Amino acid sequence: MNYTENPKALQLNTSSPVVDVVLGDDRISLKAYPLADTALSQKILDFMHQALNWKQLKKGANEGTKTLYRRIAEMIS
């Protein structure tokens, strides 16, 4: 299904604390499943692994927020 042709096919449910995506009749929890396809997921994991090896990866919300405020970070995951 092409979601750009049918904008109502992708709906966010913000009534619960956990954000859910409703795709047609299916409900997907954003906490449980990645939304990227397999190839993109692998590229993201490779990128994160490379950043970890180069000591460029900060872990935790506080460390990520600090780098964001200092304009050091280009990506927060």
Buried (B, 14 or more C-beta within 10 A) or exposed (E): EEEEEEEEEEEEEEEEEEEBBBEEEEEEEEEEEEEEEEEEEEEBEEEBEEBEEEEEBBEEEEEBEEBBEEEEBEEEE
